Amino acid sequence: MTPPNTLRNAAPAVHWQALCSRQDLVADSGVVAWFDGAQVALFYLSSEERLYAVDNRDPQSGANVIGRGIVGHLKGHRVIASPLYKQHFCLDDGHCLEDPQQQLRTWPVRLVGDVVEIAG
C-alpha cells in the first residue's frame, strides 16, 4: 500500500515569476503586461488589497481590451465588464456571467513587497 503523502499525491509546485512592480499598477483599474506569450490584464483593488490577473483578450470580439474594462460587483462576484460588448467576467475564475460558453484565462498573482509575481 502506498503512503498517502507520496509525490504522486502532491500538488505540482507553483513557479512564481516577477512580472512588474507595484508602481506599475493603477488602483481600481487595469494595466496590461506581457507574460508567457499572452497579454495579461492586471487589476489591483486597493480597498480589498487584492490583485487579479486575467486574459486581456475578449473572447467574443477577439480584441485585446479587457484591461480597459470597468471593475464592479455583480451577483455576488467581483467582475470586469468588457468595454466592447459589456459582458461581465468573474475576476476569480474568469467565467462569464451572461454566457457560460465564454471564459477568460486566469493566473495566480500576488504582491511580494513591491513586486508583482505571477505563477505560470
C-alpha positions in Angstrom: 0.0 0.0 0.0 1.3 3.4 -1.0 1.6 6.0 1.8 -0.8 9.0 1.4 1.9 11.6 1.4 3.9 10.5 -1.7 5.0 12.7 -4.5 2.3 11.1 -6.7 -0.4 12.8 -4.5 1.4 16.1 -4.1 0.2 19.2 -5.9 2.5 20.4 -8.6 5.0 23.1 -7.5 4.0 26.6 -8.4 6.7 28.7 -10.1 6.4 32.4 -9.3 7.9 34.9 -11.6 8.3 38.7 -11.2 6.0 40.5 -13.7 6.2 44.2 -12.8 6.3 46.5 -9.8 3.6 47.8 -7.5 4.3 51.3 -9.0 3.1 49.9 -12.4 -0.4 49.2 -11.1 -3.3 51.7 -11.2 -5.6 51.3 -8.2 -9.1 50.1 -9.0 -8.3 49.9 -12.7 -6.5 47.7 -15.2 -3.0 47.6 -16.7 -1.7 45.1 -19.2 1.6 43.1 -19.1 3.2 40.5 -21.4 3.6 37.1 -19.8 4.5 33.8 -21.4 3.2 34.7 -24.9 -0.1 36.3 -23.6 -1.4 39.8 -22.7 -2.4 39.7 -19.1 -4.8 42.3 -17.6 -3.9 43.1 -14.0 -6.4 44.6 -11.7 -5.4 45.9 -8.3 -8.4 46.6 -6.0 -6.9 48.9 -3.4 -9.9 48.8 -0.9 -9.5 45.0 -0.7 -5.7 44.8 -1.2 -6.5 42.2 -3.9 -4.8 41.6 -7.2 -6.2 39.7 -10.1 -4.7 38.5 -13.4 -6.9 37.6 -16.4 -6.5 37.3 -20.2 -6.7 40.7 -21.9 -8.3 39.1 -25.0 -12.1 39.5 -25.1 -13.4 36.0 -26.2 -16.4 37.5 -28.0 -14.6 40.1 -30.2 -11.1 38.8 -30.1 -9.8 42.3 -29.3 -7.2 42.9 -26.5 -9.4 45.2 -24.4 -10.2 43.6 -21.1 -7.6 45.7 -19.3 -9.7 48.8 -20.2 -12.9 47.3 -18.7 -14.8 48.6 -15.6 -14.3 46.8 -12.3 -17.6 46.1 -10.4 -19.6 43.7 -8.3 -22.5 41.8 -9.8 -24.5 38.8 -8.5 -22.1 38.2 -5.6 -19.0 38.2 -7.9 -16.2 40.7 -8.3 -16.2 41.3 -12.1 -14.7 43.1 -15.0 -17.1 44.4 -17.7 -15.7 44.1 -21.2 -15.6 47.6 -22.8 -17.0 46.3 -26.1 -20.0 44.0 -25.5 -20.4 44.7 -21.8 -20.3 41.0 -20.8 -19.2 40.5 -17.2 -16.3 38.2 -16.3 -15.6 36.9 -12.8 -12.2 38.0 -11.7 -11.7 35.0 -9.5 -12.1 32.3 -12.2 -12.8 34.1 -15.5 -16.3 32.7 -16.1 -18.8 35.0 -18.0 -22.0 35.7 -16.0 -24.1 36.2 -19.2 -22.7 33.4 -21.4 -21.2 30.2 -19.9 -19.5 29.4 -23.2 -17.2 32.4 -22.7 -14.2 32.3 -20.4 -11.2 34.3 -19.6 -8.0 32.6 -18.6 -6.8 33.5 -15.1 -3.4 33.3 -13.4 -2.4 33.2 -9.7 -0.9 36.5 -8.9 0.4 38.1 -5.7 2.3 41.1 -4.3 5.6 40.4 -2.6 6.8 43.7 -1.2 6.7 46.0 -4.2 7.0 43.2 -6.8 4.0 41.7 -8.6 4.6 38.0 -9.1 2.6 35.7 -11.4 2.5 31.9 -11.5 2.6 30.0 -14.7 
